Each structure stands twice: as structure tokens, then as C-alpha cells.
Amino acid sequence: MSNKEQNSHSKHINKINELPDVKAPLGTKEKMLSNILEEENNNYSLLHRLLPHIKPLAFVASMVLLFFFANLKVGIIPQTGVDEFDLKVISNIEGAEVFLDGQKIGNTPMTYTMEKDEGDINSMSIRKPGYLIWQGDFQCGGPEELIQSFESSDEYSIFFSNNQVNIEGKLMPANPNMVKLDSNAENTSVMLNGRWVGETPITLELEKNYNNHLKLIAPDKDKVTLSLSTGDKLKLGESENAQLKYSEHGYAIHVTLEDIWIPKHSIWLNDNNVAKFLQRDGELKTQVINLERKEIRESSLDEVLKEFLTIENYDEIYGDSLQFEEPQIKTLNISDIIRKKANISNNSLFGVKEGPEILIEDLLTGTVYADIKGEHKVLNSSTNAIYLWSEQENIILRYCLVEEESEVFSLGRFPKEIEEIKKVKKYHNQLILLIDDEIYFKEDGSFKNPEGFNNMEYFILDEKGEHMLIFVKENYLNIWQYNLNSGEYKKIY
């Protein structure tokens, strides 16, 4: 018997011995063992028959798993020894600006080298005009910490692939019919298309596909008007006072309201046009009002002088002889206002200089026409007269440039304590005074205060003495035309 046969026989005997210890002939036990071995062989044969089918299926399954894991948006993230790594930023809208901690680092798609920075929280935003700002925050202790700590309320995906951290942000279109409005001034009222809608800060719902008009009004500030066109995007008309921005909530506009320009002097150029000089924080601005068209246009001191003097050799006189600079009008201490000497010469310009005494002189020739002693405050001037106020003597002194003589008006018992006399003008036999913020007419020793006006800042009496322009500071500067004969008035601006 060969070794192989002996081993098989031994296994056979062992199998027989492993059978339960029951009383049965040896032949019976051998038959039982034969049945058991045949069943095992059959099971082995079944597996053997299925194996050719299982092998290709297992191979395909393994390839699918390999392909799946190879394309997962994850990778083997370096855990230690990383001082810097690449960060790729993409968005569904290409060309969007990417900001890291407020600094622009590029436009999508882009790759940026991040430096490891333990503990600090970084902020990233993706911005594109017409879309809501996408925002995300993270810590940058390394690639793994960046991915694990990343937070955003916007739609995004983040994964490690190709040895870099990839962030994809989805930008959402902003609603062109909604805008958040704020301003630098408290209690700023907002008018939308002619109706009051509230005060800043405020979120406005604009009319769709329409050119919406906004007006912002605040106390002691110049009013601001804006044009907002809705459509696919919100568009802001040209404005020096407003800036259209985009926030995580949509469109936003910040408006800067500036202090009111206060009129200080005026010159009638003709029956329908008057030039006014305004001041604000030491600055001078010149405007011309057209009463017929009810328009105001920006002008300049030089332009007004040319129109006012009406002389052919203006450039020669102005350039060589006058040497008159704008700061003289800005301060109002060196010269009150330039005036034409009526009925004498178109080439005479008068200035009023304040000091220990009041000097009235021709700015072209230097000729002094009056030297008024005592403490006087220069109030204003008209075409042919200059007005001064002596608080100590309680008088108004009117110096006539034509007759070169003075006329004195006593204020007597004024109805209230005078803080400031802003302007005085003689009209027939009465004085018109702007005291503090109210207008008074003085005639026959008594004062009359017409009703209907408050917060008055300035007035202009026309050359014929029929109408008066009154500048009223409500929330901003309004201009009213007042008829001296009938007492009627109407708003012109």
C-alpha cells in the first residue's frame, strides 16, 4: 500500500472512530461514512462549478470600488509637517472676485497658497455684481482642519483632491427689486416715487422694470435725489452722494448727506437771474437762479463777475488790477461782497474791510470812500448801499455808495432779544430785517412779522422792489417768492 493510500485509509478509520458510539456493525458505520463523504464532495463540486462565475464578478466589483474611491472628492490629507498648501476656489459664475479676510486674492477659478495659521478664523467671500455675496469661515491649521472647520450658510462643497483643498461656492442672483438703504445722517426720511416710506436704515421694495425715484431728506442737510432702474439687475443713476454695493442679503445703497450750503450774498444779474454765493465749512459755491424757468445752475465767481460787470476789457482789469481772490469772499472779513457803483462807472468795484474801523473802498483803484469809526458789524450790501450794525448803539447804519453819505435807523424796542442780524434791506420807507430766523418789517417805529415762515436763512429783494426771494431751511433749503405788495408767496424751489 502506497503512502497516499495509507493516509487516505488512516483518515477513513479516523472518520469512522469519530462517528457516534452506537451499537452498529462495522459495515453499517462504513456506509454511513460513505454517505457523509459523498455529501461533502457534492458541496465541494458545487463551489467548484460556481467559482468560474464568481471570479469575474468579483473582479468587476473590485474595479468598481477602485474607480469609486479614486473619484471620491476626498484624498489622503497630510496630517503633519504642512506649513503651506494650495487652496483652489471656484464658483458657478466665472470671474467672481474672491476676498480673503477683506483682501482681494483673485477671480474664480483661482488657486491660492495658504499658510498654516493655528487658531485664527479666516473669512472668505465670493462676489459678483448682481449676485448675493457668498461667505464662508474656517480655521487654517492645515488642510484637514480647514475642511473640518469650514462653515457657511450658503451652498458649497469642499474636498481634498490633487494635493489641494477645493472650495466651490454657488452664487445666487440678487433680487433687483429689493434694496437696503442707509445714510450717514440720523432721522433721514425716504420718499419713494413721491410717497413717504420711512426712515433709514430701511429695506425698499421697488417697482419692477421701472425707473424709481428716491429722495432723502434730513435736518440741516442737503437733500439727495436718486434714480434706481429695475430689470435684470438694479442700476443706480449717476450720483456723487450714493454708492451701490452688494451684501450677503442683496443690493445695498449707502447715501452721504452733506451739510446745507448757506446763502450769504447775492447779485441780481437781470430781471430773471440772480447769482447767489453760498458757504459751507469755509468753502464757497456760486449758483445762478433763473426765476422764469425756476432752475438753479452751478456757476463760478469768475463767470458771475463777467456777466455782472458787462465791460469789454474785463480780462485786462480783472487780471492786472483787481487781484481779487475767492478767500476774500469765503472769510467775509476782508470783503463783504463786490458791488457795482450805480450811476457812476461800470469799472468800480467796492469792498468792505473790517477792522478797528470800517473801510469802504474801490477795489480797482484803492480809493477809500468811507472810514466809519466805532464798533460795527458789516451785515450786507446792495447795489448802491452797504449796511452795518452797531449792537452797542442799537442802530442800523446804511452807507449809500451814490451819495456817499450815511443813514441811521434806530432799532428801538425790539420785540425780543437779538442774537444775530443776518441781513437788512431798505424798501421804500421801511427796513426789511432778517433777525435770527425770522423776517421783520420796520415802518413808523413798529415791527411787523409776517406769518407763514420759520427757519429763514436769507432773502433777496429784486431790483424793482416788488418781490423778495426767501430761503427757508426746513429739512433742506427751500426758496419762496414773496410779493411785497400783496403779501402772497409761492414755493419756487
Protein Blocks (a to p, Z undefined) as FASTA:
>chain_A
ZZklmmmmmmmmmmmmmpccddddfklmmmmmmmmmmmmmmmmmmmmmmmmmmmmmmmmm
mmmmmmmmmmpccdcddfbhpabdcdddddfbghiacdeehiafbdcdddddddddehia
cddddddehiacdddddddfbjklmmmmpccfbdcddddeehiacdddddddddfkbccd
ddfbehiacdeehiafbdcdddddddehiacddddddehiacddddddddjbccddddfk
bccdddfkbccdddddddddddfbdcdfblmbccddddeehiacdddddfklopacdddf
klmmmmmnopaklmmmmmmmnopafklmmnommpmbdcddehkbfkbccdddddfbdcdd
dfknopafbdcedjdddfbdcfkbccdddfklopacdddfklopacdddekjafbdcfbd
fbdcdehjbccddehjaccddeehiacddehiahifbdcddfkomaccddddfkbccddd
ddfknopacdfZZ
